[in-house]
Amino acid sequence: MAATQTDAQVAELCRQAFEAEHYSRFQEAFDQHGKAVIALNKLADDAKFLDRERKRIARKQAKFHGKRRDVLQPILSGQKTGLDVVLPSSISARESLATFVNGRPCLSLDEILLSKTLQPMYNAARAAAPQGTVINSKQVVTSFLASLKDNPALITPEMQHIFTLNGDGTRSIPFYTPALDKGQPAIQFHVYVSSENVFTSGRWYYFKVKDSGERQTLYVLQGLKRHRYQVTHTQLSRATEFTSPCVQTLVTPVRSTGSSLDGGIGRQLTHITSSPLPVIDKPDRTKHVKWEPRRMTWGGRNFVWKQGKGTLETELCEVKREWPQSGSKTGKMQDECFEPIVHMQSKFALKKTSVVTFRYGCGTDYLFRELVLASLLTYQFILGWGHNN
């Protein structure tokens, strides 16, 4: 049997195990996890299969599937009636797109619909721009909104809910934060880090995102740090789909000083998600060299990462107005933003790096929270280990 065929069959076993879990077919899930462990270990030990990177991942997967059997065992023995935590998957991500927030579709659905419509404009802007120029979707959204006054037919029926008609005939995109239900409980994730040295590659770092009870791993962000090289990319995967990242992040390099402080220099992050357009997450203003504030656009709304009240706190806020780039920003950031909807508290502990809190229930939007986690954890990775040493 060819190695690629074996790998494809292993991937299907893994998928079937987690699909059975999602639909509460627990005996089937238990059996499929067992088959996946056997197949993954066989793949990792196969001397004829020369893909070392795939073998590394297979060993990680095998351990995780074994742990899932331990989670399912009390249910099969009658000690529990169901899962305490349902792991995120492609199925739950699709279901979250259909979840309404105060009667409106979720932010990520708006992003998907907008990106499909904006892609021709985005491609045209890239083709016309000088080589190396970054095209931010925020610029494309602004151009699209300006064109709607003369050509409202550009708005398809499925996108009607995204736009508000103003008195002067222009259209705008309503703010996201005011639409959130302030009565919804916060959703909290705990992040732990581990690493392993791979002689031929460097050191791999793994940021494991656990549920509020700190029992089960939901996501894993992994990144490779090569000796004397900057980090080039990371990938965030749902624990159920370890070989298919939900967010891949490209890291723009910065001029190195050779110092361990290089990790503190902010750099552009380009997130590749399920949205047709990449998300540009970059430090604020052209001369700013620190990590915060930095801005990104999602669902046609503008967001800013900024330092919280403490030096180890980071917050994500929606931007309601932006002050001119040439003007002084001192004292204006608070007026520029709505209240924070995501908060990260960094930790000094060796393994536990942070606690990430999504307020007002905004964490139920899977694609949005995965983008946020990819941004935060890539930042943490570079800040902690991404310098050139």
Residue pairs with C-beta under 8 A, 6 or more apart in sequence:
3 46
3 48
3 49
3 50
3 51
6 39
6 43
6 46
6 49
7 43
7 49
7 54
9 39
10 36
10 39
10 40
10 43
10 58
11 243
13 32
13 35
13 36
13 39
14 36
14 40
14 61
14 65
14 240
14 242
14 243
15 241
16 32
17 29
17 32
17 33
17 35
17 36
17 65
17 68
18 29
18 87
18 89
18 240
18 241
19 89
19 91
20 26
20 28
20 29
20 32
21 29
21 68
21 72
21 83
21 86
21 87
21 240
22 86
22 87
22 89
22 91
22 92
24 82
24 83
26 72
26 75
26 76
27 76
29 68
29 72
30 69
30 72
30 73
30 76
33 65
33 66
33 68
33 69
33 72
34 65
34 69
36 61
36 62
36 65
37 62
37 65
37 66
37 69
40 58
40 59
40 61
40 62
40 65
41 58
41 59
41 62
43 49
43 54
43 55
43 58
44 55
44 58
44 59
44 62
49 55
52 200
56 198
56 204
57 242
57 243
60 220
60 242
61 242
61 243
64 217
64 239
64 242
71 83
71 216
74 80
75 81
75 82
75 83
84 213
84 215
84 216
85 211
85 213
85 215
85 216
85 218
86 92
87 216
87 218
87 238
87 239
87 240
88 218
88 219
88 238
88 239
88 240
88 366
88 370
89 238
89 240
89 241
90 238
90 241
92 366
93 246
93 274
93 366
93 367
93 370
96 106
96 108
96 364
96 365
96 366
96 367
97 105
97 106
97 108
97 109
97 112
97 367
98 109
99 106
99 364
99 365
100 106
101 107
101 179
101 180
101 181
101 361
101 362
101 365
102 179
102 180
102 181
104 161
104 179
105 161
106 364
106 365
106 368
107 176
107 298
107 299
107 301
107 362
107 365
107 368
108 298
108 299
108 365
108 366
108 367
108 368
109 299
110 162
110 173
110 299
110 300
111 275
111 298
111 299
111 300
111 367
111 368
112 274
112 275
112 276
112 367
113 158
113 159
113 162
114 141
114 159
114 162
114 299
114 300
115 137
115 275
115 276
115 277
116 276
117 144
117 154
117 156
117 159
118 137
118 140
118 141
118 144
118 277
119 276
119 277
121 140
121 143
121 144
122 135
122 137
122 140
122 277
125 135
125 139
125 140
125 143
126 135
129 135
134 268
134 280
134 282
136 280
136 282
136 297
137 277
137 278
137 279
137 280
137 297
138 280
138 295
138 297
138 302
140 277
141 173
141 297
141 300
144 154
145 170
145 171
145 172
145 173
146 170
147 154
148 154
148 155
148 163
148 170
148 171
149 169
149 170
149 171
152 171
155 163
155 171
162 173
162 300
163 171
163 172
163 173
164 171
164 172
164 173
164 174
165 171
166 172
173 299
173 300
173 301
175 301
175 318
175 320
175 338
176 299
176 301
176 318
177 317
177 318
177 338
177 339
177 341
177 360
178 338
180 341
180 359
180 360
180 361
180 362
181 360
181 361
182 360
184 360
184 361
185 361
186 357
186 358
186 359
186 360
186 361
186 363
187 212
187 357
187 358
187 361
187 362
187 363
187 364
187 369
188 212
188 355
188 356
188 357
188 358
189 209
189 210
189 211
189 212
189 218
189 355
189 356
189 357
189 358
189 363
189 373
190 209
190 210
190 211
190 212
190 214
190 352
190 354
190 355
190 356
191 207
191 208
191 209
191 210
191 352
191 353
191 354
191 355
191 356
191 377
191 380
192 207
192 208
192 210
192 351
192 352
192 353
193 205
193 206
193 207
193 208
193 351
193 352
193 353
193 384
194 205
194 206
194 208
194 351
195 203
195 204
195 205
195 206
196 203
196 204
196 206
197 203
197 204
198 204
201 224
201 226
202 224
202 225
202 226
202 227
202 229
203 224
203 225
203 385
204 222
204 223
204 224
204 225
205 222
205 223
205 224
205 225
205 381
205 385
206 220
206 221
206 222
207 220
207 221
207 222
207 353
207 377
207 380
207 381
208 217
208 219
208 220
209 217
209 218
209 219
209 220
209 221
209 356
209 373
209 377
210 216
210 217
210 218
211 218
216 239
217 239
218 238
218 239
219 236
219 237
219 238
219 239
219 246
219 370
219 373
220 236
220 237
220 239
220 242
221 234
221 235
221 236
221 237
221 373
221 374
221 377
221 378
221 381
222 234
222 235
222 237
223 231
223 233
223 234
223 235
223 378
223 381
224 231
225 231
225 385
225 386
227 389
228 388
228 389
229 388
230 251
230 253
230 254
230 256
230 262
230 386
230 387
230 388
231 251
231 378
231 381
231 382
231 385
231 386
232 250
232 251
232 253
233 248
233 249
233 250
233 251
234 248
234 249
234 251
234 374
234 377
234 378
234 381
235 245
235 247
235 248
235 249
236 245
236 246
236 247
236 248
236 249
236 370
236 373
236 374
236 377
237 243
237 244
237 245
237 246
238 246
238 370
246 273
246 274
246 367
246 370
247 271
247 272
247 273
247 370
247 371
247 373
247 374
248 271
248 272
249 269
249 270
249 271
249 272
249 374
249 375
249 378
250 269
250 270
250 272
251 267
251 268
251 269
251 378
251 382
251 386
252 267
252 268
252 269
252 270
253 267
254 262
254 265
254 267
256 262
256 388
258 388
259 387
260 387
260 389
261 387
262 386
262 387
262 388
263 382
263 383
263 384
263 385
263 386
263 387
264 290
264 291
264 383
265 289
265 290
266 282
266 283
266 288
266 289
266 290
266 291
266 292
266 294
267 283
267 382
268 280
268 281
268 282
268 283
269 280
269 281
269 282
269 375
269 378
269 379
270 278
270 279
270 280
270 281
271 278
271 279
271 280
271 281
271 296
271 371
271 374
271 375
272 278
273 279
273 367
273 370
273 371
274 367
275 367
279 296
279 297
279 298
279 371
280 296
280 297
281 294
281 295
281 296
281 305
281 375
282 294
282 295
282 296
283 289
283 290
283 291
283 292
283 293
283 294
284 292
284 293
284 294
284 295
284 304
285 325
286 325
291 305
291 379
291 383
292 305
292 306
292 307
292 314
293 304
293 305
293 306
293 307
293 333
294 304
294 305
295 302
295 303
295 304
295 305
295 319
296 302
296 303
296 305
296 375
297 303
298 368
298 371
299 368
301 318
301 319
302 318
302 319
302 322
303 316
303 317
303 318
303 319
304 316
304 317
304 319
304 333
304 336
304 337
305 314
305 315
305 316
305 375
305 379
306 314
306 315
306 317
306 333
306 337
307 313
307 314
307 315
308 314
308 315
308 340
308 343
308 344
310 345
312 345
312 346
312 347
313 343
313 344
313 345
313 346
314 343
314 344
314 346
314 376
314 379
315 340
315 342
315 343
315 344
316 340
316 341
316 342
316 343
316 372
317 337
317 338
317 339
317 340
317 341
318 337
318 338
318 341
319 336
319 337
319 338
320 336
320 337
320 338
321 335
321 336
322 336
323 329
323 332
323 336
340 359
341 358
341 359
341 360
341 362
342 356
342 357
342 358
342 359
342 362
342 372
343 356
343 357
343 359
344 354
344 355
344 356
344 357
344 376
345 354
345 355
345 357
346 353
346 354
346 380
347 353
347 354
347 355
353 380
353 384
354 376
354 380
356 372
356 373
356 376
358 369
358 372
362 368
362 369
363 369
